[in-house]
Amino acid sequence: MSSKEKSKTSKSKKERKRVSFRTLMRLYKVFGRHYKKHWKLFAKVYTGLLLTILIALLIPWPLKLILDYVILKTPLPPQAAFVTQWLGTDPLVLLVALALAFLLLRIFESLANTVHKVGLLSAGEMIATDIRERVFIHLQRLSLSFQESARSGDLIYRLTSDIDDAKIILVQLPDNFIYRVVMIVSHMALMLVLEWRLALLAFSIIPVLYFINRRMGSDVKEATAKKRNKETEVSSIIAENVTAMALVQAYGREDLQQARFASENRESLHSEIEARRLAKLFKRISDNLAAIGTCLVVGYGGLLALDGLLLPGTLVLFAAYLRNLYRPIDKFAEMMLDVAKAQVAGERLLDLVECDMVMQDAPNAIPAPPFTGRVEFREVSFGYHP
């Protein structure tokens, strides 16, 4: 192989490793019409999502107020003067009211999250059901030449596992993307308003997380694509042997089929282990980077608090916001890994749905009338050739 051919091969491999936005757009274009049918459910899902983000911003504030203005007795800022106008200046009353506010926020968060999660799961199953019916109908319309060349195990796998994986792109990806972006932007803006120095220190970890995602994400996608192909081979062997078991036994080919199945099954196992190992390694690295960022913020924030430049409650607020900030960033990278995995399934579905080997009626075909179930033969003869 020449160096030019090698460079083309390596380039094509790199392209397959990455998330292809062209493939994503093709998936949304082909299957996007299924959203319209369930728009009311999606409206409820995203309402619950936005409420969850808003409540996540408010939850740490009762703890900050309790620490700074009830325990440490720091005077309330002018912006919070309405608290004393409503509740008075008794510390015990303020403590009880803020504790109840914290409890109510937790309850509202749980309700909003339930509406969001249950609605999202329901929407995903409905979309998958619609797509499975559409693909099944299309499969029945494909020509006999396609049916003869296609492997039954591969088609079964595409109608079951691949459609389930495609839900990640069609349902979970838009939801996760909106959640991550709104959560990250809102927390970053509020952190900059509260204490810009701590905010910039917290943001310094984000480019490192992005770099790790770019480096490891392609390897995870490649391992997952290999695993998917091996699982297809295993499914095809199972389907072929189950449907032709009598012939296998009649010709005494059990040993050959067992060796073939064992080889593909072991290769599928090795690919699965490699994909999981890379995914877990990426998760551990992301967790450690988030811990480093939290340590830096808490350490520097503690110094500012000791110098009287920062209220302790604000440091507690930052610690809570850091968890909300790093988790979406970590999950954003993890989401892209999941999308890279699901893209393999999506491409396989597109190959099937966009297949144009469809049986078509002749241009002069006559529409068939409603059938009653009775067959009548007219001017039909029967005879033997001499």
WOPE-V734253 format. One record per residue. N is the residue number from 1. PSI is psi in whole degrees, -180 to 180 (none if undefined). BURIAL is I if it has 16 or more other ideal C-beta (glycine too) atoms within 10 Angstrom, else O. Layout:
N,PSI,BURIAL  N,PSI,BURIAL
This chain:
1,132,O  2,165,O  3,-32,O  4,-41,O  5,-38,O  6,-43,O  7,-38,O  8,-40,O  9,-45,O  10,-35,O  11,-43,O  12,-35,O  13,-41,O  14,-39,O  15,-36,O  16,-27,I  17,-33,I  18,161,O  19,122,I  20,111,I  21,-25,O  22,-40,O  23,-40,I  24,-43,I  25,-37,O  26,-42,I  27,-45,I  28,-34,I  29,-41,O  30,-42,I  31,4,I  32,-23,O  33,-17,O  34,-14,I  35,-39,I  36,-34,O  37,-27,O  38,34,I  39,-33,O  40,-41,O  41,-41,O  42,-34,I  43,-41,O  44,-39,I  45,-48,I  46,-24,I  47,-46,O  48,-36,I  49,-49,I  50,-37,O  51,-38,I  52,-42,I  53,-43,I  54,-44,O  55,-34,I  56,-33,I  57,-31,O  58,-25,O  59,-43,I  60,-14,I  61,-40,I  62,-37,I  63,-41,I  64,-45,I  65,-38,I  66,-45,I  67,-47,I  68,-43,I  69,-10,I  70,-51,I  71,-51,O  72,-8,O  73,36,O  74,137,O  75,139,O  76,144,O  77,161,O  78,-30,O  79,-22,O  80,19,O  81,-24,O  82,-21,O  83,-47,I  84,-29,O  85,-34,O  86,-43,O  87,-9,O  88,-169,O  89,5,O  90,120,O  91,-37,O  92,-42,O  93,-43,O  94,-41,I  95,-48,O  96,-43,O  97,-42,I  98,-36,I  99,-42,O  100,-37,O  101,-40,I  102,-43,I  103,-44,O  104,-39,O  105,-40,I  106,-40,O  107,-45,O  108,-37,I  109,-43,I  110,-42,O  111,-46,O  112,-40,I  113,-36,I  114,-45,O  115,-42,I  116,-52,I  117,-46,O  118,-42,O  119,-38,I  120,-43,I  121,-43,O  122,-44,O  123,-41,I  124,-44,I  125,-38,O  126,-43,O  127,-44,I  128,-40,I  129,-44,O  130,-44,I  131,-40,I  132,-42,O  133,-40,O  134,-45,I  135,-39,I  136,-44,O  137,-42,O  138,-38,O  139,-37,I  140,-22,O  141,-7,O  142,153,I  143,165,O  144,-32,O  145,-38,O  146,-43,I  147,-35,O  148,-33,O  149,-26,O  150,150,I  151,132,O  152,-39,O  153,-38,I  154,-42,I  155,-41,I  156,-42,I  157,-39,I  158,-37,I  159,-18,I  160,-76,O  161,-43,I  162,-39,I  163,-39,I  164,-40,O  165,-31,I  166,-21,I  167,-28,I  168,-41,I  169,-42,I  170,-31,I  171,-51,I  172,-35,I  173,-51,I  174,-41,O  175,-48,I  176,-39,I  177,-47,O  178,-44,O  179,-47,I  180,-46,I  181,-48,O  182,-42,I  183,-46,I  184,-47,I  185,-44,O  186,-42,I  187,-40,I  188,-42,I  189,-45,O  190,-37,O  191,-38,I  192,-36,O  193,-40,O  194,-49,I  195,101,I  196,-30,O  197,-45,O  198,-36,I  199,-46,I  200,-37,O  201,-40,I  202,-37,I  203,-17,O  204,-21,O  205,-22,I  206,-45,I  207,-34,O  208,-42,O  209,-41,I  210,-42,O  211,-43,O  212,-39,I  213,-42,I  214,-36,O  215,-44,O  216,-23,I  217,-40,I  218,-37,I  219,-39,I  220,-42,I  221,-40,I  222,-44,I  223,-37,I  224,-39,I  225,-41,I  226,-42,I  227,-43,I  228,-42,I  229,-40,I  230,-38,I  231,-36,I  232,-42,I  233,-43,I  234,-45,I  235,-39,I  236,-41,I  237,-42,I  238,-47,I  239,-42,I  240,-40,I  241,-35,I  242,-42,O  243,-24,O  244,31,O  245,-37,O  246,-41,O  247,-40,O  248,-44,I  249,-37,O  250,-37,O  251,5,O  252,40,O  253,21,O  254,-44,O  255,-41,O  256,-44,O  257,-35,O  258,-42,O  259,-40,O  260,-45,O  261,-44,I  262,-39,O  263,-49,O  264,-37,I  265,-40,O  266,-41,O  267,-37,I  268,-40,I  269,-46,O  270,-39,O  271,-39,I  272,-44,I  273,-42,O  274,-42,I  275,-43,I  276,-37,O  277,-45,O  278,-40,I  279,-44,I  280,-37,O  281,-43,O  282,-41,I  283,-42,O  284,-41,O  285,-42,I  286,-42,I  287,-41,O  288,-39,O  289,-40,I  290,-38,I  291,-38,O  292,-45,O  293,-42,I  294,-41,I  295,-43,O  296,-44,I  297,-45,I  298,-41,O  299,-49,O  300,-37,I  301,-35,I  302,-39,O  303,-42,O  304,-37,I  305,-40,O  306,-33,O  307,-1,O  308,15,O  309,-5,O  310,134,I  311,142,I  312,-36,I  313,-33,I  314,-36,I  315,-40,I  316,-40,I  317,-42,I  318,-40,I  319,-41,O  320,-41,I  321,-32,I  322,-40,I  323,-43,O  324,-26,I  325,-49,I  326,-34,I  327,-46,O  328,-36,I  329,-43,I  330,-45,I  331,-30,I  332,-45,I  333,-42,I  334,-36,I  335,-41,I  336,-33,I  337,-43,I  338,-39,I  339,-40,I  340,-38,I  341,-48,I  342,-24,I  343,-34,I  344,-46,I  345,-39,I  346,-40,I  347,-38,I  348,-38,I  349,-41,I  350,-39,I  351,-35,O  352,-46,I  353,-36,I  354,4,O  355,127,O  356,14,O  357,63,O  358,137,O  359,131,O  360,148,O  361,153,O  362,153,O  363,-30,O  364,22,O  365,143,O  366,129,O  367,133,O  368,138,O  369,169,O  370,130,O  371,145,O  372,-5,O  373,-6,O  374,133,O  375,129,O  376,131,O  377,130,O  378,136,O  379,43,O  380,127,O  381,166,O  382,139,O  383,172,O  384,144,O  385,138,O  386,none,O
